[in-house]
Amino acid sequence: MQDLRPEIPRDTHPKLVELIHRCWHKDPCLRPNFSEIIKFLQHINIMIAGKKKKVKVKAKGMHEHD
């Protein structure tokens, strides 16, 4: 097996990249199970949603941060 993996886009959230790499681990026993993946994704979602709440739209194309 060649262990080929697709390239991850540069703008991918770092935590999502971390999860992808964990899922690609050579040893299947070290890969996260489905419930761990769901918890991880929920955590990422909360982090991202929390950051978006702090951004106020001031004018078209301009953002103001708290």
C-alpha positions as CSV (number, residue, x, y, z in Angstrom):
1,M,0.0,0.0,0.0
2,Q,1.3,3.4,-0.9
3,D,-0.3,5.5,1.8
4,L,-1.4,8.2,-0.7
5,R,-3.6,10.9,0.7
6,P,-5.2,13.9,-1.0
7,E,-3.8,17.3,-0.4
8,I,-5.6,19.3,2.3
9,P,-6.4,22.9,1.2
10,R,-4.3,25.5,3.0
11,D,-7.3,27.4,4.3
12,T,-8.7,24.3,6.1
13,H,-9.2,24.9,9.8
14,P,-6.2,23.6,11.8
15,K,-8.3,21.5,14.1
16,L,-10.0,19.9,11.1
17,V,-6.6,19.1,9.7
18,E,-5.7,17.5,13.0
19,L,-8.8,15.3,12.8
20,I,-8.1,14.3,9.2
21,H,-4.6,13.3,10.1
22,R,-5.8,11.2,13.1
23,C,-8.3,9.5,10.8
24,W,-5.5,8.7,8.3
25,H,-3.3,7.0,11.0
26,K,-1.6,3.9,9.7
27,D,-2.7,1.9,12.7
28,P,-6.5,1.6,12.7
29,C,-6.5,1.1,16.5
30,L,-5.2,4.7,16.8
31,R,-7.8,6.2,14.6
32,P,-10.7,7.9,16.3
33,N,-14.0,6.1,16.5
34,F,-17.2,7.6,15.2
35,S,-18.3,9.0,18.5
36,E,-14.9,10.7,19.0
37,I,-15.2,12.2,15.5
38,I,-18.6,13.6,16.3
39,K,-17.4,15.1,19.6
40,F,-14.4,16.6,17.9
41,L,-16.5,18.1,15.1
42,Q,-19.0,19.5,17.7
43,H,-16.1,21.1,19.5
44,I,-14.8,22.7,16.3
45,N,-18.3,23.9,15.4
46,I,-18.6,25.6,18.9
47,M,-15.2,27.3,18.4
48,I,-16.0,28.6,15.0
49,A,-19.5,29.7,16.0
50,G,-18.1,31.5,19.0
51,K,-15.7,33.5,16.8
52,K,-18.4,34.4,14.3
53,K,-20.6,35.9,17.1
54,K,-17.8,38.3,18.0
55,V,-17.7,39.7,14.5
56,K,-20.0,42.6,13.8
57,V,-20.7,43.7,10.2
58,K,-20.0,47.4,10.0
59,A,-20.4,48.0,6.2
60,K,-20.4,45.8,3.2
61,G,-17.1,44.1,3.0
62,M,-15.8,45.6,6.3
63,H,-15.9,43.8,9.7
64,E,-15.5,45.1,13.2
65,H,-14.2,42.8,15.9
66,D,-15.0,43.0,19.6
